[in-house]
Structures are given as structure tokens and as C-alpha cells.
């Protein structure tokens, strides 16, 4: 897993906002929210709209987590 949205889901809980409510306020498609729930990539535009709605920064909603393959590439350099 390279991308994690766990920070986003925790923030929604803290702010008492449902994922459906966020989707509507940020004007993102249902399939985009599904991609995020699966920790898949979404566009920077989507992340920007979410940040505006939550009054947050990118680092507060998304996290990069290197997987084993990424770690091996770094070690070999």
C-alpha cells in the first residue's frame, strides 16, 4: 500500500461528518470516494476540494506509506 486515507477517515469522525456528506460538499463522484476507501489514487483536484471543505492540508488527509517493494528499491540505491 503506497497511499493511505486513514487520516481523512479519522478527521471525518472528529468533525462528525459522514463520507456521504463530504462527497456532496466537495462535489466528488461516488466512484472517487470508493477509490479512496480502497486506498487508491485520486487526483490532486479532488484532494484540494476535500481540503477546502475540511479546512485542512494535504498531509492531514493523505499519507504515503512505502510498501516492501519501495523499501527494497531505496535500499539498493
Backbone as ProteinMPNN parsed JSONL, in Angstrom:
{"seq_chain_A": "XXXXXXXXXXXXXXXXXXXXXXXXXXXXXXXXXXXXXXXXXXXXXXXXXXXXXXXXXXXXXXXXXXXXXXXXXXXXX", "coords_chain_A": {"N_chain_A": [[0.849, -1.169, 0.0], [0.704, 2.095, -0.953], [-0.532, 4.523, -0.579], [-2.484, 6.043, 1.918], [-5.597, 6.827, 3.298], [-6.349, 7.013, 5.895], [-6.022, 9.068, 7.747], [-7.827, 10.942, 6.791], [-10.316, 9.641, 7.201], [-10.326, 9.483, 9.983], [-10.35, 12.195, 10.592], [-12.853, 12.91, 9.607], [-14.489, 11.57, 11.411], [-13.789, 12.904, 13.791], [-14.737, 15.467, 13.178], [-17.349, 14.96, 12.904], [-18.576, 14.363, 10.419], [-20.12, 12.74, 7.774], [-19.055, 10.34, 5.286], [-20.609, 10.468, 3.004], [-21.697, 13.021, 3.231], [-19.364, 14.556, 3.027], [-18.671, 13.889, 0.41], [-20.736, 15.124, -1.036], [-20.43, 17.857, -0.308], [-17.831, 18.382, -1.218], [-18.146, 17.876, -3.819], [-17.532, 15.428, -5.212], [-17.335, 12.434, -7.149], [-19.229, 9.403, -6.59], [-17.774, 7.05, -7.214], [-15.182, 7.931, -6.923], [-14.939, 8.33, -4.199], [-15.193, 5.682, -3.43], [-12.805, 4.666, -4.503], [-11.02, 5.947, -2.806], [-11.671, 4.772, -0.382], [-10.594, 2.326, -0.843], [-7.967, 2.866, -0.698], [-6.782, 3.879, -3.034], [-5.306, 5.843, -5.714], [-6.303, 9.24, -6.235], [-7.184, 12.281, -7.965], [-5.263, 15.33, -7.642], [-6.898, 17.52, -7.657], [-9.279, 16.594, -6.532], [-8.381, 16.027, -3.929], [-7.715, 18.617, -3.19], [-10.249, 19.887, -3.14], [-11.417, 18.473, -1.037], [-9.741, 19.251, 1.048], [-10.401, 21.962, 1.181], [-13.079, 21.832, 2.035], [-12.769, 20.634, 4.547], [-11.081, 22.366, 5.759], [-8.297, 21.854, 5.843], [-4.92, 20.539, 5.411], [-3.043, 18.87, 2.815], [-1.4, 16.867, 3.979], [-2.828, 16.235, 6.208], [-4.861, 14.635, 5.435], [-4.053, 12.619, 3.726], [-1.62, 10.031, 3.42], [1.634, 8.841, 2.711], [2.715, 5.606, 2.492], [5.332, 3.578, 2.318], [5.625, 0.475, 0.603], [6.912, -2.91, 0.872], [8.292, -3.42, -1.523], [8.96, -0.833, -2.392], [10.708, -0.101, -0.346], [12.805, -1.902, -0.759], [13.819, -1.019, -3.211], [14.823, 1.478, -2.509], [16.824, 0.738, -0.672], [18.58, -0.585, -2.375], [19.795, 1.401, -3.778]], "CA_chain_A": [[0.0, 0.0, 0.0], [1.515, 3.302, -1.022], [-1.319, 5.676, -0.149], [-3.474, 5.743, 2.949], [-6.51, 7.923, 3.629], [-6.795, 6.815, 7.273], [-6.103, 10.379, 8.403], [-9.082, 11.557, 6.35], [-11.456, 8.997, 7.867], [-10.276, 9.901, 11.387], [-10.768, 13.591, 10.65], [-14.303, 12.949, 9.436], [-15.077, 11.162, 12.693], [-13.57, 14.002, 14.739], [-15.574, 16.61, 12.801], [-18.72, 14.449, 12.825], [-19.038, 14.495, 9.039], [-20.172, 11.428, 7.118], [-18.392, 10.271, 3.983], [-21.589, 10.931, 2.014], [-21.777, 14.475, 3.367], [-18.13, 15.074, 2.447], [-18.772, 13.717, -1.039], [-21.628, 16.158, -1.567], [-19.834, 19.184, -0.103], [-16.626, 18.503, -2.04], [-18.576, 17.602, -5.192], [-16.76, 14.335, -5.801], [-18.167, 11.332, -7.629], [-19.274, 8.242, -5.695], [-16.693, 6.099, -7.503], [-13.946, 8.502, -6.381], [-14.957, 8.006, -2.769], [-14.912, 4.246, -3.357], [-11.36, 4.519, -4.726], [-10.34, 6.39, -1.591], [-11.893, 3.748, 0.64], [-9.699, 1.221, -1.184], [-6.616, 3.444, -0.669], [-6.282, 4.055, -4.39], [-5.006, 7.219, -6.047], [-7.287, 10.162, -6.798], [-6.494, 13.46, -8.481], [-4.952, 16.413, -6.704], [-8.074, 18.389, -7.614], [-10.194, 16.002, -5.551], [-7.797, 16.264, -2.61], [-7.822, 20.049, -2.922], [-11.636, 20.184, -2.754], [-11.619, 17.914, 0.3], [-9.024, 20.13, 1.972], [-11.201, 23.187, 1.341], [-14.26, 21.518, 2.844], [-12.365, 20.301, 5.92], [-10.122, 23.381, 6.209], [-7.138, 21.028, 6.191], [-3.803, 20.475, 4.482], [-2.923, 17.539, 2.212], [-0.806, 15.933, 4.934], [-3.8, 15.892, 7.24], [-5.873, 13.715, 4.913], [-3.444, 11.518, 2.968], [-0.297, 9.658, 3.915], [2.375, 7.903, 1.877], [3.27, 4.501, 3.268], [6.049, 2.718, 1.372], [5.472, -0.961, 0.801], [8.194, -3.619, 0.891], [8.956, -3.254, -2.815], [9.554, 0.502, -2.39], [11.825, -0.125, 0.587], [13.904, -2.64, -1.387], [14.387, -0.152, -4.242], [15.583, 2.515, -1.809], [17.998, 0.104, -0.106], [19.524, -0.992, -3.428], [20.462, 2.604, -4.33]], "C_chain_A": [[0.893, 1.23, 0.0], [0.776, 4.521, -0.485], [-2.343, 5.225, 0.886], [-4.299, 6.997, 3.223], [-7.03, 7.787, 5.06], [-6.922, 8.135, 8.027], [-7.398, 11.094, 8.032], [-10.257, 10.971, 7.113], [-11.497, 9.379, 9.35], [-10.751, 11.338, 11.539], [-12.282, 13.732, 10.49], [-15.011, 12.57, 10.73], [-14.973, 12.302, 13.697], [-14.493, 15.188, 14.463], [-17.045, 16.229, 12.64], [-19.345, 14.709, 11.453], [-19.036, 13.097, 8.423], [-19.442, 11.49, 5.777], [-19.332, 10.778, 2.89], [-21.716, 12.456, 2.042], [-20.525, 15.134, 2.766], [-18.202, 15.008, 0.929], [-19.623, 14.813, -1.666], [-20.999, 17.542, -1.462], [-18.623, 19.414, -0.996], [-16.913, 18.247, -3.521], [-17.669, 16.575, -5.871], [-17.701, 13.184, -6.137], [-18.148, 10.164, -6.641], [-18.13, 7.257, -5.939], [-15.343, 6.616, -7.001], [-13.845, 8.203, -4.894], [-14.667, 6.519, -2.567], [-13.427, 3.981, -3.551], [-10.585, 4.901, -3.461], [-10.512, 5.371, -0.469], [-11.013, 2.53, 0.415], [-8.231, 1.656, -1.188], [-5.981, 3.491, -2.052], [-6.088, 5.542, -4.677], [-6.227, 7.964, -6.565], [-6.527, 11.41, -7.231], [-6.231, 14.478, -7.372], [-6.131, 17.37, -6.592], [-9.088, 17.893, -6.589], [-9.674, 16.272, -4.145], [-7.89, 17.735, -2.223], [-9.232, 20.424, -2.47], [-11.94, 19.651, -1.353], [-10.947, 18.794, 1.343], [-9.801, 21.417, 2.227], [-12.394, 22.941, 2.253], [-13.878, 21.318, 4.309], [-11.443, 21.35, 6.542], [-8.854, 22.697, 6.712], [-6.052, 21.175, 5.139], [-3.732, 19.046, 3.93], [-2.406, 16.501, 3.216], [-1.734, 15.516, 6.053], [-4.866, 14.923, 6.752], [-5.293, 12.518, 4.179], [-2.027, 11.289, 3.477], [0.338, 8.673, 2.937], [3.006, 6.857, 2.783], [3.988, 3.58, 2.288], [5.789, 1.241, 1.661], [6.849, -1.609, 0.711], [8.973, -3.411, -0.404], [9.639, -1.886, -2.889], [10.774, 0.544, -1.485], [13.032, -0.821, -0.015], [14.582, -1.783, -2.458], [15.277, 0.908, -3.6], [16.881, 1.927, -1.256], [19.034, -0.228, -1.172], [20.262, 0.204, -4.02], [21.583, 2.956, -3.46]], "O_chain_A": [[1.749, 1.378, 0.873], [1.404, 5.455, 0.013], [-2.976, 4.178, 0.751], [-3.755, 8.093, 3.362], [-8.05, 8.387, 5.402], [-7.823, 8.301, 8.85], [-7.995, 11.774, 8.865], [-11.102, 11.709, 7.618], [-12.575, 9.576, 9.91], [-11.462, 11.669, 12.488], [-12.913, 14.561, 11.146], [-16.016, 13.179, 11.098], [-15.947, 12.632, 14.374], [-14.975, 15.837, 15.391], [-17.879, 17.062, 12.286], [-20.468, 15.199, 11.338], [-18.056, 12.361, 8.542], [-19.242, 12.566, 5.214], [-18.893, 11.445, 1.954], [-21.828, 13.097, 0.997], [-20.624, 16.15, 2.078], [-17.836, 15.962, 0.243], [-19.267, 15.364, -2.707], [-21.03, 18.314, -2.421], [-18.412, 20.527, -1.479], [-16.03, 18.386, -4.367], [-17.118, 16.815, -6.945], [-18.729, 12.993, -5.488], [-17.159, 9.962, -5.935], [-17.578, 6.694, -4.994], [-14.455, 5.822, -6.688], [-12.773, 7.859, -4.395], [-13.965, 6.147, -1.627], [-12.847, 3.16, -2.841], [-9.609, 4.244, -3.101], [-9.585, 5.14, 0.308], [-10.714, 1.788, 1.351], [-7.357, 0.909, -1.628], [-4.8, 3.186, -2.221], [-6.633, 6.395, -3.977], [-7.077, 7.391, -7.247], [-5.353, 11.571, -6.897], [-6.881, 14.482, -6.327], [-6.34, 17.969, -5.537], [-9.685, 18.689, -5.864], [-10.43, 16.696, -3.27], [-8.118, 18.06, -1.058], [-9.394, 21.194, -1.522], [-12.638, 20.302, -0.576], [-11.519, 19.055, 2.401], [-9.853, 21.904, 3.356], [-12.684, 23.746, 3.138], [-14.583, 21.779, 5.207], [-11.068, 21.24, 7.71], [-8.403, 22.922, 7.835], [-6.233, 21.84, 4.119], [-4.299, 18.123, 4.516], [-2.925, 15.386, 3.285], [-1.459, 14.552, 6.768], [-5.68, 14.44, 7.539], [-5.971, 11.502, 4.025], [-1.336, 12.215, 3.901], [-0.332, 7.788, 2.404], [3.736, 7.183, 3.72], [3.342, 2.876, 1.512], [5.742, 0.819, 2.816], [7.845, -0.919, 0.496], [10.192, -3.244, -0.372], [10.76, -1.778, -3.386], [11.776, 1.17, -1.832], [14.165, -0.385, 0.19], [15.805, -1.825, -2.591], [16.364, 1.196, -4.1], [17.933, 2.557, -1.363], [20.235, -0.163, -0.909], [21.269, 0.021, -4.705], [22.287, 3.93, -3.724]]}, "name": "protein", "num_of_chains": 1, "seq": "XXXXXXXXXXXXXXXXXXXXXXXXXXXXXXXXXXXXXXXXXXXXXXXXXXXXXXXXXXXXXXXXXXXXXXXXXXXXX"}
